[in-house]
Amino acid sequence: MQKTLSIIIPIYNVETYLEQCLKSVVCQMDEGMESLVEVILVDDGSTDSSGQIADRYAQSRPGMQVIHGPNAGVAAARNTGIKLAQGEWLYFMDSDDWLADNGIAMLLAGMKRYAEADMIETIPNPQQSWGESCTQ
């Protein structure tokens, strides 16, 4: 079955930020989301513990995979994610960012509402909670 959304996260030496980034994604991935959303982590030759952090998160989470490769730059890492993506839509997320609470649900709702669109842009809401309710 084709996924609706592929979240592609290139990773390179971001051990300081990666936990918060991944936590903001997995906290929104309930069992219903796993059939709709996949997460592709592309480790672009990190020399810190970023690759191990990504592996740890992906081990116990269906729909999340890690690809390790030599350092080739963020564009190449995104292209690797694109090649592996099974989603109808792609969402590129930087590994030093995190999703707002309900961010995935908002993206899915936008994709449904604007199904004929080529691109959907989200605009941050300064009143929005940014991963603060996550306990994982």
Secondary structure, DSSP 8 states (H G I E B T S, - for coil): --EEEEEEEEESS-HHHHHHHHHHHHTT--HHHHTTEEEEEEEES-SSSHHHHHHHHHHT-TTEEEEEE----HHHHHHHHHHH--EEEEEE--TT----TTHHHHHHHHHHHTTT-S-------TTS--STT---
